Amino acid sequence: MNTVYDFVTVICFIFAVLTFFMFTQGGMRVLAHFMLSAAAFAIANQVGNHAGNNAPMNVLAVILIAAGIGYIYIIVKH
């Protein structure tokens, strides 16, 4: 784990797993929604790691992280 994106996305993924077990009834349908967020975190990590000083790529990584967090919030609240 070398970059900020590594730490942030791994922490987001850990909280997503904890949220799945603590605040949902489980089930394959809910798990599939959480897997979409996990995929967003993984993609954000790769984009952020390869961004360097490229501002649009860094912004895209942050947007993907925020979208993953927001999607988990929507799923849990629903």
C-alpha positions, 0 to 999 in steps of 0.5 A: 500500500503505497498511495493515499488511494490504496488506504482510502479504498481499502478502508471504504471496502472494509466499512462496506463489508461491515455495513453489509453484515451489520445493517442489512438482512443479507441475501444475494440481491443486496450482496450484488449491490454491495459488489457494485460499490466494491468494484467502484472502489477497486476501479478508483484505486487503479485510476488513482494509482496511475493518475500521478499529477494528472488532475482529471484522473485524480478527480475521477478517482475521487468521484468514483470513491464518493459514488461508491460510498453514496451507493452504499448509503442509498442501499442501506437506507432503502 
